[in-house]
């Protein structure tokens, strides 16, 4: 009887630990998803900034060319 109680207790503890690990894995997966989305957003912003800076450089070169011709 004592062994059965011990086995039942171990089974419950094992379930609780498994549940805690599952919750931690979900939390880690959520963090990974958030970090991935932030990384993608950062890359998109950098691409947009690079394009805007290149456009501004083109305009500045044009302005400088007109000023030096004038």
C-alpha positions as CSV (number, residue, x, y, z in Angstrom):
1,X,0.0,0.0,0.0
2,X,2.8,2.4,0.9
3,X,4.5,1.7,-2.4
4,X,1.3,2.5,-4.3
5,X,0.9,5.8,-2.5
6,X,4.6,6.6,-3.2
7,X,4.0,5.8,-6.9
8,X,0.9,7.9,-7.0
9,X,2.7,10.8,-5.4
10,X,5.6,10.4,-7.9
11,X,3.1,10.3,-10.8
12,X,1.4,13.5,-9.6
13,X,4.8,15.2,-9.1
14,X,5.9,14.1,-12.5
15,X,2.8,15.5,-14.0
16,X,3.3,18.8,-12.2
17,X,6.9,19.1,-13.3
18,X,5.9,18.2,-16.9
19,X,3.2,20.8,-16.8
20,X,5.7,23.4,-15.5
21,X,8.1,22.5,-18.2
22,X,5.4,22.7,-20.9
23,X,4.5,26.2,-19.6
24,X,8.1,27.3,-19.7
25,X,8.5,26.0,-23.2
26,X,5.4,27.9,-24.3
27,X,6.8,31.0,-22.6
28,X,10.2,30.5,-24.4
29,X,8.4,30.0,-27.7
30,X,6.5,33.2,-27.2
31,X,9.7,35.0,-26.5
32,X,11.3,33.6,-29.5
33,X,8.3,34.6,-31.7
34,X,8.5,38.1,-30.3
35,X,12.2,38.4,-30.9
36,X,11.8,37.1,-34.5
37,X,9.1,39.7,-35.2
38,X,11.2,42.5,-33.7
39,X,14.1,41.4,-35.8
40,X,12.0,41.4,-39.0
41,X,10.6,44.8,-38.1
42,X,14.1,46.2,-37.4
43,X,15.3,44.9,-40.8
44,X,12.3,46.4,-42.6
45,X,12.9,49.8,-40.9
46,X,16.6,49.7,-41.8
47,X,15.7,48.9,-45.5
48,X,13.2,51.8,-45.5
49,X,15.8,54.2,-43.9
50,X,18.5,53.1,-46.3
51,X,16.1,53.8,-49.3
52,X,15.2,57.2,-47.8
53,X,18.8,58.2,-47.2
54,X,19.8,57.2,-50.8
55,X,16.9,59.3,-52.1
56,X,18.0,62.3,-50.1
57,X,21.6,61.8,-51.2
58,X,20.4,61.8,-54.8
59,X,18.5,65.1,-54.2
60,X,21.5,66.7,-52.4
61,X,23.8,65.8,-55.3
62,X,21.3,67.3,-57.7
63,X,21.0,70.5,-55.6
64,X,24.8,70.7,-55.4
65,X,25.1,70.2,-59.2
66,X,22.6,73.0,-59.8
67,X,24.4,75.3,-57.3
68,X,27.8,74.7,-58.9
69,X,26.3,75.3,-62.4
70,X,24.5,78.5,-61.3
